[in-house]
Amino acid sequence: MSVLSIVPTASQRKGAVSMAAGTRWKSTVLLVDDEPDVLSSLSRILAFRGYAVDTASSIAELLGQRRWEDYVAGVFDRRLPDGMIEEAIPAIRERAPGLPIIIATGYADIDGTIKALRERVEDYLIKPVNPDLLTSRLRSIQEAREAQDAIDRLEREVIRAAEEEKRRVALEIHDGLGSLLGGVGMLARALGNALQEQGMSSHAEQALSIETHVLNGLRQARALSHGLYAVAEHPGGLSDSLREMAAVLSEAEGVVCNCGWEGAVEVQDPIVSNHLFRIAQEAARNAIKHGRANVVRIDLRNRGATIELTVSDDGGGFESGEPPATGLGLRSMHYRCRAMDGNLAFSSTPEGGVEMRCSVPLGELR
């Protein structure tokens, strides 16, 4: 793809780190321009200031690139031989949703600026580009990304601690309170039987009534335990729990809820398993409650480096074609997905319902 690829020396990288007030070396800049002299000069300036650079000279060459995750930012000329860059930004966003984009152009106009802003462009620079201004913008992007990375790591740690605490409480309820209530129920039954043998029927009935109430409390305790931590802690626990949830929804809600995979799809990290289960649970409940679906299908697939969860339905879909941004359940789904470094997307199904797709990297959370 690259017309020119320049990598800074170790001393240049070291200089870039110190110049960026302690931020760590962070990957490559993608530079796109149809003027070879501009590509060459900007590439050398950025390399001298500590950045690796990949280049392209057209939109087609840009969109054919495969290393989007390597780039700290893209610096794109606005007018290219095969079109205006703002027309290609939606396609770029599909390939790299979080890529910061800086547009550099000698053709400034109000309409183009408005289009760029609507596409969430990071900055809009006029040619000839001031190298100090460009590197200042890149440095700000790096620092903002590192700050966000730190927030994301803290968020994951908080979520993991919360999930571990819920698991501990769930086990205490199940093994501690559950066992105690089970024992009290057995004693109440034994007492009732003994009183019945002694001809004290009214007292025996009271003892058996106590047993009934205790067993109801036991069922509630087990349901609470299951609600706190629904996925068993083994690699196939997520598959088992999703099938159990589908069966419960089918019986309780009078819908057809199917799971579309055979055997176990293994997920090693129990926190990831629990997040995926809650996302599937919320999506299925939304389909039944809000979409009034009659059929819900849950799919779980191992896609090599990722695990993909899909929940689709034949319900009424979203009124505006997009899920509401204010719903607590949807915010929770996005929050959980973000904690796993995953992607969450919604689309319409051929039946008119909604398909929720959550894709997350395999392995343990960082």
C-alpha positions as CSV (number, residue, x, y, z in Angstrom):
1,M,0.0,0.0,0.0
2,S,2.7,2.5,1.0
3,V,4.4,4.7,-1.6
4,L,6.8,5.6,1.2
5,S,7.3,4.2,4.6
6,I,9.7,5.9,7.0
7,V,10.5,4.7,10.5
8,P,12.4,6.9,12.9
9,T,15.6,5.9,14.5
10,A,15.8,4.9,18.2
11,S,17.2,8.4,19.1
12,Q,14.3,10.1,17.2
13,R,11.8,7.9,19.0
14,K,13.4,8.8,22.3
15,G,13.2,12.4,21.4
16,A,9.6,12.1,20.6
17,V,8.8,10.5,23.9
18,S,10.5,13.2,25.9
19,M,9.0,15.9,23.7
20,A,5.5,14.5,24.4
21,A,5.9,15.1,28.2
22,G,6.5,11.4,29.1
23,T,3.9,9.8,26.8
24,R,5.1,6.4,25.5
25,W,6.0,5.7,21.8
26,K,2.7,5.1,20.1
27,S,2.8,3.6,16.6
28,T,2.5,5.2,13.2
29,V,0.9,8.1,11.3
30,L,-1.0,7.4,8.0
31,L,-0.2,10.2,5.6
32,V,-2.3,10.5,2.4
33,D,-1.5,13.0,-0.4
34,D,-1.3,12.9,-4.2
35,E,1.7,15.2,-4.3
36,P,5.0,13.2,-4.0
37,D,6.9,16.2,-2.8
38,V,4.4,16.8,0.0
39,L,4.5,13.1,1.0
40,S,8.3,13.1,1.1
41,S,8.8,16.3,3.0
42,L,6.1,15.7,5.6
43,S,7.2,12.1,6.0
44,R,10.8,13.1,6.7
45,I,9.7,15.9,9.1
46,L,7.5,13.5,11.1
47,A,10.2,10.8,11.1
48,F,12.7,13.3,12.4
49,R,10.2,14.2,15.2
50,G,9.8,10.6,16.2
51,Y,6.9,9.2,14.2
52,A,6.8,6.2,11.9
53,V,5.0,7.1,8.7
54,D,3.0,5.1,6.1
55,T,1.7,6.8,3.0
56,A,-0.8,6.6,0.2
57,S,-1.7,8.8,-2.7
58,S,-5.4,8.0,-3.4
59,I,-8.6,7.1,-1.7
60,A,-8.5,3.6,-3.2
61,E,-5.0,3.0,-1.9
62,L,-6.0,4.4,1.5
63,L,-9.1,2.1,1.8
64,G,-7.1,-0.9,0.7
65,Q,-4.9,-0.7,3.7
66,R,-4.9,-3.4,6.4
67,R,-3.1,-2.0,9.4
68,W,-5.6,0.4,10.8
69,E,-5.0,-0.6,14.4
70,D,-1.3,0.6,14.1
71,Y,-2.1,4.2,13.5
72,V,-2.2,6.9,16.0
73,A,-3.8,9.3,13.5
74,G,-4.5,9.8,9.8
75,V,-3.3,13.0,8.0
76,F,-5.3,13.2,4.8
77,D,-5.2,15.7,1.8
78,R,-8.8,16.7,1.1
79,R,-8.7,16.7,-2.7
80,L,-7.3,13.4,-4.2
81,P,-7.3,12.0,-7.7
82,D,-10.3,9.7,-7.1
83,G,-12.5,12.0,-5.0
84,M,-12.8,14.3,-2.0
85,I,-11.7,12.8,1.3
86,E,-14.9,13.7,3.2
87,E,-16.8,11.4,0.9
88,A,-14.6,8.5,2.0
89,I,-14.7,9.2,5.7
90,P,-17.7,6.9,6.4
91,A,-15.8,4.0,4.7
92,I,-12.8,4.9,6.8
93,R,-14.9,4.9,10.0
94,E,-16.2,1.4,9.2
95,R,-12.6,0.2,9.0
96,A,-11.2,2.2,11.9
97,P,-14.0,3.7,14.1
98,G,-11.6,5.4,16.5
99,L,-9.0,6.7,14.1
100,P,-8.4,10.4,14.7
101,I,-8.4,12.2,11.3
102,I,-6.7,15.5,10.4
103,I,-7.5,17.0,7.0
104,A,-4.8,19.1,5.4
105,T,-5.9,21.0,2.3
106,G,-5.2,24.0,0.1
107,Y,-8.8,24.1,-0.9
108,A,-10.6,25.4,2.1
109,D,-14.3,26.2,1.8
110,I,-17.3,26.4,4.2
111,D,-19.1,23.4,2.8
112,G,-16.1,21.2,3.1
113,T,-15.4,22.3,6.6
114,I,-18.9,21.6,7.7
115,K,-18.8,18.1,6.1
116,A,-15.5,17.4,7.9
117,L,-16.9,18.6,11.3
118,R,-20.0,16.4,10.8
119,E,-17.8,13.4,10.3
120,R,-16.0,14.1,13.6
121,V,-12.7,15.1,12.1
122,E,-10.1,15.9,14.7
123,D,-8.7,19.0,12.9
124,Y,-8.6,20.9,9.6
125,L,-5.3,22.4,8.6
126,I,-4.5,24.7,5.7
127,K,-1.6,23.9,3.3
128,P,1.3,24.4,3.5
129,V,1.0,22.6,6.8
130,N,3.0,24.1,9.6
131,P,5.1,21.1,11.0
132,D,5.0,22.5,14.5
133,L,1.3,22.8,14.4
134,L,0.9,19.3,13.0
135,T,3.2,17.6,15.5
136,S,1.4,19.6,18.3
137,R,-1.9,18.1,17.1
138,L,-0.5,14.6,16.9
139,R,1.0,15.0,20.4
140,S,-2.4,16.1,21.8
141,I,-4.0,13.1,20.2
142,Q,-1.5,10.7,21.7
143,E,-1.9,12.2,25.1
144,A,-5.7,12.1,24.9
145,R,-5.5,8.4,23.8
146,E,-3.2,7.5,26.6
147,A,-5.4,9.2,29.1
148,Q,-8.4,7.3,27.7
149,D,-6.4,4.1,27.9
150,A,-5.8,4.7,31.6
151,I,-9.5,5.4,32.2
152,D,-10.4,2.2,30.3
153,R,-8.0,0.1,32.3
154,L,-9.4,1.6,35.6
155,E,-12.9,0.9,34.3
156,R,-12.0,-2.7,33.6
157,E,-10.4,-3.1,37.0
158,V,-13.5,-1.7,38.7
159,I,-15.9,-4.0,36.7
160,R,-13.7,-7.0,37.4
161,A,-13.7,-6.3,41.1
162,A,-17.4,-5.8,41.1
163,E,-18.0,-9.1,39.3
164,E,-15.7,-10.9,41.6
165,E,-17.5,-9.5,44.6
166,K,-20.9,-10.5,43.1
167,R,-19.5,-14.0,42.5
168,R,-18.3,-14.2,46.1
169,V,-21.7,-13.1,47.5
170,A,-23.5,-15.5,45.1
171,L,-21.4,-18.4,46.5
172,E,-22.0,-17.4,50.1
173,I,-25.7,-17.3,49.5
174,H,-25.7,-20.6,47.6
175,D,-23.4,-22.6,49.8
176,G,-23.9,-20.8,53.2
177,L,-27.5,-19.5,53.4
178,G,-28.8,-22.2,51.0
179,S,-27.3,-25.0,53.0
180,L,-28.6,-23.5,56.3
181,L,-32.2,-23.1,54.9
182,G,-32.0,-26.6,53.5
183,G,-31.1,-28.0,56.9
184,V,-33.9,-26.0,58.7
185,G,-36.4,-27.4,56.2
186,M,-35.3,-31.0,56.9
187,L,-35.6,-30.4,60.6
188,A,-39.1,-28.9,60.2
189,R,-40.2,-32.0,58.2
190,A,-38.7,-34.4,60.8
191,L,-40.5,-32.5,63.5
192,G,-43.7,-32.6,61.6
193,N,-43.5,-36.3,61.1
194,A,-42.7,-36.9,64.8
195,L,-45.6,-34.8,65.9
196,Q,-47.9,-36.6,63.5
197,E,-46.8,-40.0,64.9
198,Q,-47.7,-38.7,68.4
199,G,-51.2,-37.7,67.3
200,M,-50.5,-34.0,67.4
201,S,-51.9,-33.2,64.0
202,S,-52.4,-29.5,64.4
203,H,-48.8,-29.0,65.5
204,A,-47.6,-31.3,62.8
205,E,-49.3,-29.1,60.2
206,Q,-47.7,-26.0,61.6
207,A,-44.2,-27.7,61.4
208,L,-44.9,-28.7,57.7
209,S,-46.0,-25.2,57.0
210,I,-42.7,-23.9,58.4
211,E,-41.0,-26.4,56.0
212,T,-42.9,-25.0,53.1
213,H,-41.9,-21.4,53.9
214,V,-38.3,-22.3,54.5
215,L,-38.1,-24.1,51.1
216,N,-39.7,-21.1,49.4
217,G,-36.9,-19.0,51.0
218,L,-34.4,-21.5,49.7
219,R,-35.7,-21.2,46.2
220,Q,-35.5,-17.4,46.4
221,A,-31.9,-17.6,47.8
222,R,-30.9,-19.9,44.9
223,A,-32.5,-17.6,42.3
224,L,-30.7,-14.6,43.9
225,S,-27.5,-16.5,43.8
226,H,-28.0,-17.4,40.1
227,G,-28.9,-13.8,39.3
228,L,-25.8,-12.4,40.8
229,Y,-23.5,-14.8,38.9
230,A,-25.3,-16.7,36.3
231,V,-22.4,-18.3,34.4
232,A,-20.6,-21.3,35.8
233,E,-16.8,-20.8,36.1
234,H,-15.5,-23.2,33.4
235,P,-14.8,-22.6,29.7
236,G,-18.1,-24.0,28.5
237,G,-20.2,-22.2,31.2
238,L,-21.4,-19.4,28.9
239,S,-22.8,-21.9,26.3
240,D,-24.7,-23.8,29.1
241,S,-26.1,-20.6,30.7
242,L,-27.3,-19.2,27.3
243,R,-29.1,-22.5,26.6
244,E,-30.7,-22.4,30.0
245,M,-31.7,-18.8,29.6
246,A,-33.3,-19.6,26.2
247,A,-35.3,-22.4,27.7
248,V,-36.5,-20.3,30.6
249,L,-37.6,-17.4,28.3
250,S,-39.4,-19.8,26.0
251,E,-41.4,-21.3,28.9
252,A,-42.0,-18.1,30.9
253,E,-42.7,-15.7,28.0
254,G,-44.4,-18.0,25.5
255,V,-41.9,-17.3,22.7
256,V,-39.6,-19.4,20.6
257,C,-36.0,-18.7,21.9
258,N,-33.4,-20.9,20.1
259,C,-29.6,-21.2,20.4
260,G,-27.9,-21.7,17.1
261,W,-24.7,-23.6,17.9
262,E,-23.7,-27.1,18.8
263,G,-21.6,-28.2,21.7
264,A,-19.6,-25.7,23.8
265,V,-18.1,-22.5,22.6
266,E,-15.3,-22.0,25.1
267,V,-14.5,-18.7,26.8
268,Q,-11.6,-18.9,29.2
269,D,-12.2,-15.6,31.2
270,P,-15.2,-16.0,33.5
271,I,-15.6,-12.2,33.6
272,V,-15.9,-12.1,29.8
273,S,-18.4,-15.0,30.0
274,N,-20.6,-13.1,32.5
275,H,-20.5,-9.9,30.5
276,L,-21.6,-11.7,27.3
277,F,-24.3,-13.5,29.2
278,R,-25.7,-10.2,30.5
279,I,-25.6,-8.6,27.1
280,A,-27.5,-11.5,25.6
281,Q,-30.0,-11.5,28.4
282,E,-30.7,-7.7,28.0
283,A,-31.0,-8.1,24.2
284,A,-33.4,-11.0,24.4
285,R,-35.5,-9.2,27.1
286,N,-35.6,-6.0,24.9
287,A,-36.7,-8.1,21.9
288,I,-39.6,-9.6,23.9
289,K,-40.6,-6.6,26.0
290,H,-40.2,-3.7,23.5
291,G,-40.0,-5.4,20.1
292,R,-42.9,-7.9,21.0
293,A,-40.9,-10.6,19.2
294,N,-42.3,-14.1,18.8
295,V,-39.0,-15.6,17.8
296,V,-35.6,-14.8,19.3
297,R,-32.3,-16.5,18.1
298,I,-29.1,-16.5,20.0
299,D,-25.8,-17.4,18.3
300,L,-22.4,-17.8,19.7
301,R,-19.4,-18.3,17.5
302,N,-15.6,-18.5,17.8
303,R,-14.2,-16.4,15.0
304,G,-10.5,-17.2,15.5
305,A,-9.2,-14.2,17.4
306,T,-12.6,-13.1,18.5
307,I,-15.8,-14.4,20.0
308,E,-19.1,-13.2,18.4
309,L,-22.4,-13.1,20.1
310,T,-25.5,-12.4,18.0
311,V,-29.1,-12.0,19.2
312,S,-31.8,-11.5,16.5
313,D,-35.6,-11.3,16.5
314,D,-38.7,-10.9,14.4
315,G,-40.1,-8.1,16.4
316,G,-41.1,-4.5,15.6
317,G,-37.6,-3.1,15.5
318,F,-36.7,0.4,16.6
319,E,-39.1,3.3,15.6
320,S,-36.3,5.5,14.2
321,G,-34.2,2.6,12.8
322,E,-31.6,3.1,15.6
323,P,-31.7,2.0,19.3
324,P,-32.6,4.7,21.8
325,A,-29.5,6.2,23.4
326,T,-31.1,6.8,26.8
327,G,-32.2,3.3,27.7
328,L,-30.4,2.0,30.9
329,G,-30.3,-1.5,29.5
330,L,-28.6,-0.4,26.2
331,R,-26.2,1.8,28.1
332,S,-25.3,-1.2,30.3
333,M,-24.7,-3.3,27.1
334,H,-22.4,-0.7,25.6
335,Y,-20.6,-0.3,29.0
336,R,-20.0,-4.1,29.3
337,C,-18.8,-4.3,25.7
338,R,-16.4,-1.4,26.1
339,A,-15.0,-3.1,29.2
340,M,-14.0,-6.1,27.0
341,D,-12.5,-3.9,24.2
342,G,-15.3,-5.2,22.0
343,N,-17.6,-3.8,19.3
344,L,-21.4,-3.6,19.7
345,A,-23.7,-2.9,16.7
346,F,-27.4,-3.0,15.9
347,S,-29.0,-3.6,12.5
348,S,-32.4,-4.5,11.1
349,T,-33.3,-8.1,10.2
350,P,-35.1,-9.2,7.0
351,E,-38.1,-10.0,9.2
352,G,-38.2,-6.4,10.4
353,G,-36.7,-7.0,13.8
354,V,-33.3,-6.2,15.3
355,E,-30.0,-8.0,15.2
356,M,-27.5,-7.2,18.0
357,R,-24.0,-8.2,17.3
358,C,-21.2,-8.1,19.9
359,S,-17.7,-9.1,19.0
360,V,-14.9,-9.2,21.6
361,P,-11.3,-10.4,21.5
362,L,-10.5,-13.8,23.0
363,G,-8.3,-14.1,26.0
364,E,-8.4,-12.5,29.5
365,L,-9.2,-8.9,30.0
366,R,-6.2,-6.7,30.5
